[in-house]
Amino acid sequence: MPLANNNPNPNPEPFERFFRGWLVRQEEVRRLLHQANEFHCNQAREGDEARLQELIGRVLAHYAEYYEAKQRVVREDVLILFGPPWLTPFERSLLWIGGFKPGLAFRLVTNYVTNLTEQQKQRMEHLRAETAEEERELTAELARIQTRAPVISLVEIAARGGERVNGERNMVDERIEMVKLAVEMLVECADYLRCKTVLKIIDILNPSQNVKFLLAITQLQLRVHNWGLQREDESRNA
């Protein structure tokens, strides 16, 4: 499939602005999930399941908004996702193919979701194994791409600008485009696995368990972002 933008110096500002606003809305989502979790634990009553399902739908729509915006970045210049300037260095150090590693979701279930039934545990373990296999396949594909042309080198080459020397620039441009296409497809597969894993987990859990699970996700993302900002401040003041 053709790349949407061949500009060697893409402008990440539109997504940065979106992401800042999205994080503000993320805090509101976290607050609503926290309230729902506390209320359900303390005052469970008839009709709660419908209200929880409505909240879960709202949270999923919030994340769908993020992935729709991210997809535009993938089409414009996917390599920027391997060093996104809208994230702190700490956040970037945790990335796996442009996002969180899907297996992390199972750790959150283990740590924050209680009273799983035996059937839920069995389904969760089956999904965990299935997801781990797909993770390994994508990691292996990334290694193959990096062997052909390391991503970091391509980022540097793409930023060079420079004049052509005996056709060198033409050859470099062609090489970059081939690797960008491969990485674009890889990130799309990784995002699909991320979304598929979370949705399958949600299908296994009941509404009150899903509120705990989604609360753990939102809290972790906000904490990691804040930790990254704190580390940046400490480095500047050192």
N, C-alpha and C positions, 0 to 999 in steps of 0.2 A: 504494500500500500504506500502511496506517496506521502512524503512528509509535508506538513502544512506550512512550515516556515523554515527556510534555509539560511536565515540570518545568523552569521557566526557569533553575533553579540546580542542575544535575545534580551528583552526587557522583562525582568521578573516582577516589576512593580505592581501590575494589576493583581496578580495572585497574592502578593504580599499584603496589599490593602484588603483583599477578600479574607485572607487568613487572620489578620488582626481582628476584623469584625466577627469572624467565625468563632474565634477564641472567646470573645465577649459573650456571644450567644451560648458557647459551651459552658461558661460559668452559670448561666441561667438554667441550662439543662441539668447541670450537676445539682443545683439547688432544688429543682423540682423533683429529681430522683431521690435526693436525700429526704425531702419532706414526705414523699410517698412511702419510702421505706420505713421511716420512723412512725408514720401514722398507721401503716398497715400492721406493724409489729405491735403497736400499743392499743389500736382501736379497730381491729378487723371487723367489718360488717358487710351486710348484704349489698351487692352492687359494686364492691371494691374491684372485682376482676375486670369489669367493663372499663372502669376508670383507669386501672393499671394498663390495660391493653391500649387505651387511647394515648396514654403517656408514652408507652413503648413505641407506638407508631410515630409519635412526634419526634422521639429521639432518633429513630431510624431515618426519618426525613431529614433531620439535621445532618446526619452523616452522609446521606445521599447527596446533599448539597455540596459537601466537601469533595466527594469523589467526582461529581460532575465538573466542578471547577478544576480539579486536578487533571482530569482527562484532557482539558484544553491545554494544560502545560505539557502533557505527554505528547500531544500532536504538534505543539510549537517547537519545543526543544527538550527532549526527554533527558538529555545528559545532565541538565541542571538539577534533576531530582537526586543525583548522586552527591550533591553538595549544595542543597537548597539554602539560599541566603536568608530566607525567612525563618530558619531554625537556628538555634544556638549551636555552637560546636559540640556541646554535650549531647544534645538531641541528635545531631548528625551522626555521632559515634554509635548510636543505637539502631541506625537504620539497616534494614534488610531489603534490598531491591526496591528502594524508594518508599519504604513504609515500615510498619511494625511486622514482626515475624508472626504468622498466624498461630503458631504453637503457644504464644504468650497468652492467648485467650483461655486455654485450658488451665494454665497456672492461676489465672484470676478466678475461674470457677472453683478450683480446689481450695483456694485461700479465702474466698468470700461467700460462696454459695453453700448453704447447709442443707441438711435433710434430703439429699438425693435418694430416690428409691433405687432398688437393685436394678430395675429395668433402665432407669436413667443412667446409672453408672456404666452398665454394659454398653448402651448406645454411645455414651461419651467416650469410652475407651476405644470403641470401633472407629469413631470419628477421629480421635486423636491419632491413631495409627495411620489412617487414610491420609490425614493432613500432613503428617510427618513425611510420608513417602512422597507426596507432591512437593513439599518443601525441598527435599533432597534433589528431586529432579530439576527444579528451578535453580537451585544453588549450583548444580553441576553445569547447567546451561550457561549461567553467568560466568563460571570459570572458563568455559570454552570460548565465550566472547572475549573475555579479558586476555586469554592466551593469544587470540588473533590480533587484538589491538586493545591494550589496557585502557579502561575508561578514563582514568586520570590524565593520561597522555593525550587522549583525544580532546578532552576539555581544554587543555593548554593549547593544542594545535588550533582548535576552533576559535580561540580567542586571539590568535596571532594577527589576523588581518593580512599583513605582509604581501609583497609582490610575488609573482610567479618567477621561478627560476628553472629554465629548461623544462617546463611542463610539470615541475614538482607540485605546484599548487593544485593543478588539475587532478593529479594522482591523489593528493592528500584529501581534496574535496570528495572525490569518489569514494575513498576509503572511509571517510567520516560518515558519509551518507549510508553506506552499507551497514556500518556498525550501529548507527543511530536507528536504522530500521529494525535490526535484530534486538536492540535494547528496548525499543518502543514496544515490540511484541512481548518481550519478557516482562516488562513492568505491567502491561495490561493483564498478563496471566497471573502475576503476583497479586495485583489488586483484586482480580476475580477470586483468587484463593482466599484472600483476606475477608472479602465480603461473604463468600460462600460459607466459610468456616463459622463466622459470627451468626449468620442466619440459621445455619443448621443447629448451632448450640441453642439459639433462641427457640427453635422448634422442639428441642428436647426438654427445655425447662418450662416450668409453669410461670404465670405472670409475676408472682411475688419473687420468685427466684430470678427472673429476668431483670427485675428492677435492681436487685443486688448486683447482678452481673454487669449491667450497663452503668450502674453507679461506679463500680470498680474501674471500668474502662475510662470513664470521663475523669475520675479523680486522678488516676495514674497519668493520663496525658497532661492534665493541668499541672500536676506536681513536677513531672519531668521538665515541662516548659519553665516553671518557676525556678527549679533547681538550676537549669541552664542559665537563666538570667542572673541568678545569685552568683554563680561561678564567674560569669563575665564581669560582674561588679567587683568581685574579690580580686580578679586578675588586674583590672584597671587601677584598683586602689593599692595593689601590692607594692 
